[in-house]
């Protein structure tokens, strides 16, 4: 298909835009119609018996006389658009992809500023996300607190991932950077092992059946700053950018959130646990993803629902010629029908 040129009509582009010059027929047709209407009184004057004329023409057709002509002009415009092969952005379901869900289960996720707790709300919202994904999507679950756990490797068994999400429990610090690196390890194409002294295996030709060729996105949910682990979130984000793995980040909780966390002596202390929105925003910006702030349970669920829609679909340009062709044909039929019904002529 010829590449679409810039749209001349909002929301549309055209594969054959030169046909749009046919739109000149519309103003020319309107001008011709007006000239004909201006000549009508001259013909009426030739009929000198005005009393008889009043009996012959019972009533003036008024606006109805002009409606079929207006519909014909619109039909011409619609058919010209059809000839230009209009295209527009259309959401198309993706066939396959891998979504890595990275969830913060640190002690601060027990804060109750999001009811009933941040973790419980996040778990319910994660189920919403998984339910939004197409059945062929592979999903992986990574949880992190002081350490990192790969709870579920990429699988199309969505129920297994949902079961694992519901089993998460909060405790410890926040090793966000390490969790991001674990997600990248899952996303990174796996190279076959080479035995010492063996000749390297030639790189296989691309094939749509290889899981590593599927697009990968990471959904990262956290409510606090990086406090544990070795890797820094922004360093991991830079590596994700090199691997073309976007991170959709979600900051859960409010700036006034308070949680009871255990200190080094094993005592519970009430501390403020505001989400680190700045870091999560930077991670999304660096990797080409999007950042969402979800301070309440309702907003968190809506964020995950939106993420499910974004991750589950691609935007492609699709030709919509049939829209305009159908509209043009319908307008011609309506205009012709009105002419027959009102004036006994077609057109």
N, C-alpha and C positions, 0 to 999 in steps of 0.2 A: 504494500500500500504506500502511496506517495506520502511522505512525511507531512503532517498537518501544519498549516501555517497559522500565524497568530489570529486569534478569533476576531471576527468583525461583529459578532453578537456575543453579549456576556454569557460566559459558560460554554461556548461552542468554539470549535476550530473546524476547518474545512480541508478535506483532501483535494478537492478540485475547486479552489476559490474563484477561478476565472468565470465560472458560471454565474457568480453573483452579479455580474454586469447585467444579467437578465432582469434584475430588479428595476432597471430603468423602464421596463414595460409598464410597471405599475403607475408611476406619475404620468407617463404618456397616455395610458388608458384612462386615467382620471381626467386629464385635460381633454381628451376626445369626448368623453362622456359629458363634461360641462359644456363644451361647444354645441353638442347635440341638444342639450337642454335649453340653451340660450336661443336656439333656432325654433323651438317648439311654438312660441307665441306667434311667429310669422305665419305658420301653417294654420293656427287657430283663427287668425284674422280673415283668411280666405273663406272660411265658412261663415257667410253673412247672416244666415238665419239663426241668431243667437238663442231664440226661444226653442227652436227645434234642437239645437246643440245641447241645451240644458236637459232636454228629455232623453236624448241619446246617451249622454254621460251623466249617470245618476249622482255620482259623488266623486270627488277628487281623490285619487289614490294616495295623496300626500306622501308620508315617509315610506310607505310600502313600495312605491315606485322605484325608490333608490336602493332599497335593501338588497335585492338580488345582485345589482351591479357591484355594490360594496363587497358582497360575499365572493363574487367572481375575482375581484382585485386581490382579496386575501388569498384566494385559492392559487392565483398566479404566483404570489409571493412565496407561498408554502412549497409549491412545485419547483420554483427556482432554487430554494434552499435545499430541496431533495436532490436536485441535479448537482449541487455543490458538494454533496456527500458530507453532511455535518457529523462531527464527532464530539464526544464530551467525556469527561472523567467519570468512570463507573467503578463502584466497589465490587471487586471480584473475590470470592472466597479462595484462599490459598489452599493448595492441595495438601502440602506437608510442610512442617517446620518443627523446630525444637524450641521449647520454652523452658528456661531454667528459672525456677522460683526460689529466690534467696530470701529467707525470713529471719529476722532478728528475734532471738528468744532470750535476750539478756534479762537481768532482774528488773530493769526499768519497764519492761513490757507488762509488769503487774500493776502499773499505775491505772487508776480508775477514772481518769479524766475522759477516757473513751469507754463507755459502758459495754459490757460489765467490767472488762479490763481491756487494755490495748491488745494483748495477745488473743483473747477470745474473739474480739472484733476482727482482728487480722485473720484469724483462722476462718471465720465465717465468710469474710470477703474473699479470701483465697479460693474457697469452694466456688464462689460466684464466678471468679475468673476462670477456673478450670472448666466449669460447666459451659462457659461461653466459647471455649476453643473447639475447633472442628475435631471430629473423632480421630482423624489420622495424625493429628499433632502429637509429637512425643513431648512428654513433660518430665522434668526432673525437679527434685526438691533438695535444697541445701539449707541447713539451719546453722545459726552461729550465735555463740555467746562468748565466753572466754576462748573456747575452741571452735572448730568447724566440723560439721558432720554432713556427709552426703547421705541423706536419708533414703532417697530413691534415685537410682540412675535413670537416664532417659528411657521412657516407656510410653506406649500408647494405651496402657492400662490406667485410665484416668481415675478409676475408683481406688486403685492402690495408692495413688498419690494423695487423694482426698483423705483416705484412712490415715496416712502418715502425717498429714497436716494436723488432723484432730488429736494426734498423740503428742504433739509438741508441748514442752513444759519450759517455764522461764526460770533462769538462774545464771548468775555470773556476769562477766563484763561484756564488752562489745568489740569483737575482732572483725570489723567490717572489711578491712583491707584483705585479710586472709580469706574471708568468705568470697570476695570478688575474685581472687586468684583461683579458688577452688572451682568457681563457676567457669572461669576461662579454661581451666584444665579440661572440663567437660566439653566445652565448646570447641577447643582446639582440635583440628584434624589429627587423628592418631596415625603415626608413621609406623610401618611394620618394623619389628625388631631385626637387627642385623647381627648374626653370630660373629665372634672374632675370627678373622681370616676369610670370611665368606665374601663373595662379590656382592656389591649392593644390588638390590632388586630394582629393576626399571620401574619408574613411576607409571602406575596403571592409567589407561586412558580414562577420561571422564565418563562417568556413568550415573544416570539418575537413580540407580539403586543404592548408592553408597550413602550411608547416614551422614557422613561428615560433610557432604555437599549440600545438605539441607540448610536453609537459613536459620540462624540462631539468634534469639533475643533473650535478655535477662531482665527479670522483674525483681528489683531489690527493694525490700521494705525494711525500714529501720526507724528507731525513735531516739537515737542518741549518737553522740560523737564516738569516733574510734578510740577505744581505751585499752585494747589488748592486741596481741598478735604481733607479727613482724612486718607485714606489708602495709603500706599507706594507701588509703582509698584513691587518691589522685594518681599515684603511680600505677595502680591497677587499672584505672580508667584510661591512662595513656596506652597501656598494653592492649586494652579492649578496643581502642580506636584503631590500633595497628592491625588487629584481627577482624575489624569491621563487625564487631559485636556491640549493638546498641544496648544501653542500660536504661530501662524505664524505672525511675526511682520514686518511691512513695515515702513521704515523711508522715508518720502517724503520731497523733497526740498534740497537745497544746503546750504553749510556752509556760503555763502555770502548772503543768503536771507534776505530781508528787508520788513517789513510790518508796516502799520500805525495802532497803537493800542491805545485804550482809557485809559488814566491814571485815578487815583482816583478822580481827579478834573474834569473829563469829557473832557479833552483836548486830541487831537490826537497827537501822537508822533511817529516819525519814529525810529524803533529799529531793530537791527539784530535779526533774529529768526532762528538760525541753528537748525537742527533736533538733538535730543538726541539719536544718534546712539548707544552709549555705553549701555544705559539702555535697549533699545529695543533688542540689541544683548543678554544681560544678561537674559532678560525675555524669549527669545526664547531658550537659552541654558538650563535654569533651567526647563522649562516645556517640553522640548523634541521636540520643534518645529524648525522652521527655520527663520533666519533673512534675510531680503532683503533691499537693499538700492536703492531708486528710485529717483534720483535727477532731472529727466526730465519727461515730459508727456509721451514720447515714452517708456521710461524704466518702468515707472509706469504701463502702460497698459500691457507691456510684463510680468511684475511681476505678475499681477493679472491673466493673461492668464495661466501662469505656475502654480500658486496656484490652479486655477480651475482644472487643470489636475491632480495635486498631491492629492487634496482633494477628487476628484471624482473617484479615482481608488485605488485598493489594488494591491499589488504584491504577486502573488501566484506561486508555482511551479506546472507546468502542464507537463504531459507526452507528448512527441513529437515523439513517436516511428514511427508514420506514415510518418514523414518527411524522415527518413532514409530508411524505408521499400520501400517507393515509389521511392526514389532515386536509391536504389539497383535494383529494378525491371526495372526501366527505363534504367539503364546502361547495364543490361543483354540484353534487347531488342535491344539497339543501337549496342552493340558489335556483337550480332548475325546477325543483319541486314547487318552490314558492311562485316562480313565474307561471307555471302551469295552473296552479291553484287560484292565483289572483288575476292573471291577465290572459290565460288561455294561450300562452305562447312559450316556446323553449328555444333559445334562452330568453 
